[in-house]
Amino acid sequence: MRIGKDSVVTLSYTLSDVDGKLLESSDPAISYLHGGYDGVFPLVEEALEGQEEGYTCSVTMAPDDAFGEFDETLLRVEPRNLFPENIKLGMQFEGQAEGDDEDESILYTITDIADDKVVVDGNHPLVGKTLTFSCAVLGVRAATREELTHGHVHGEHGHHH
């Protein structure tokens, strides 16, 4: 089967920076719903379109094609008394962006702690980086009706309800 809209693609992958440093890898595989469902980077999806099981590729992505550029509005300084005593650098929590009326939350990371202030950053840790996504297609199948309705993969290597 060829990869196309509404197919489920199973991949093994590595994600590296421009110096070739390994940042992330699948263990052992991931599956995503192909065709604009935001399951994988759009440039990777484009490279996989029309391919079959066994296909391999490497896609280098500029920041705008990966995690974007640094957004200063996602950097916040909050009063220390809003946090528990036991916070540490690198801890993460969900919150709303300032002035954001949507129900969507952002994952913030604590980047600095002072006596009366805490700095939190809602940018993705790989923001502003050029990345290379290398992958091998391990399988391709038609998506189920339920997966199409939910907009994501169910079962092995995918989302479980």
N, C-alpha and C positions, 0 to 999 in steps of 0.2 A: 504494500500500500504506500502511496506517495503522501507526503505531508501537505496538508491543505486545510482550509477553513474547517473548523469543527472536528479536527482530528486530535487525538491524545498522543503526545510525543513523550517518550521516555529517553532521558539523556544522562550520561555521566559528563561531568564538566569540571573545569578548573577556572578560577578567576585570579588573574595576576596583575600586578602593576606594571608600569613601563620598564622597570628594571628587571622584570621577570620574577619578582618575589611573589610566591604563592600566598594569596590572601584567603582563599576559600576553595573548597572542593566538595563535590557531592559524595555521599557515603551511603550506599553505593550509587544511587540514582535518584533523579527527580522526574516527575511527570507534570506536564502542563497542557492546558487546552489551547490549541493553536488557532489563531485567527482574530487577534485583537482583544483578547480577554485579559491582558496585562499579567500573564503568567511568566513571561520572560522578556528580556529587553527587546524592543521593537527591531533593532538592527540584527539581532540574533534570529528573531522570527523570520525576518526578510531573507537572511542567508539560508535558512532551513526550508523555506517554501519550495515545494516540488521535489524534495529529496526523499530518500528511502532509508530504511534500517541499514546501518553500517556506514553511513555518511559521516565524515568528520570535517570540522572546520574551526578556524580561529577568527574571531571578529574583534578588532580593536575599536574601542569606543571613546570618543572625546567626552569630557564631563557632561556636556549637554545631552549626550546619547546614553549616559549611564545614570549617575545620581545627581547631576546638575552642578551648579556653581554654589558657593557658600552664600547663604541667605542671612544677612545680619539681623533681620527681624526675628529669627528663630533663636537668637542669643539673648538670654534674659538674666538679669540680676534680681534675685528675690531676697526678702528678709529671712535671716537665719531661723527665726522663730516659727516659720511655716513648715519646717522640716523636723523629723525626729532626731534625737540626740546622736543616734548611732550611724548617721549617714557617712559615706565614704566616697572618695573620688571614683568615678566610673560607674557608680550606681545609676540605674535607669528607672524611669517612671513615665506613665502616660499623663498627658495634660493637653490643654487647648492652646493654640497659638494666640498671642495677644490680638484682640479685636476680631477674632475668628468666630463667626456666628454658627458655623456648621457643626454637625455632630461628630465630625471626624477628629480623632485624637492624634497627637504626635508623641513619639517616643523621645523623651528628653534624657540627656546624660549629664551628670554632675561633673563639671570640669574644674571648679575651684570652690574652696570653702574658706571663708574668713570668719572672724569673730561674730560679725553681725550680718553677713551677706553670703549668699550661695549663687554661683554662676551655673546656669544650666544651658545646654545647647541642644536644639531640636534638629540640627542638620545631621544627615546620615554620616557615619564615620568615613565613608569613602567619597564624600562630596569633593568636587574640584579635581578629581583624579582621572587620568586616562587609564583605562582598564582593557585587558584582553580576556575575552571569554572563549575558551577552547572547549569543544564538546564532541562527543560521539553519540550518534543516534542508536539507541539500544532497541527501540521498538516504536511502532506506529500502529494505531488502531482507530476505528471510528468512535467518537464520543457517544455515550449513552444519552438518552432523552433527559434523564435526571441531571447529568453533568452539564448539558447545554442550558437547562432551565436555571441551574445554580451558577453557571459561569465559571466552574472550576472542576478539576478532576476529583473523583472519589476512588477509594480503594488503595491498593498497593502503590507506594511512591507518591500518592496524592493526598488530598484532604479527606479527613474522616469526620463525620458528624457525630 
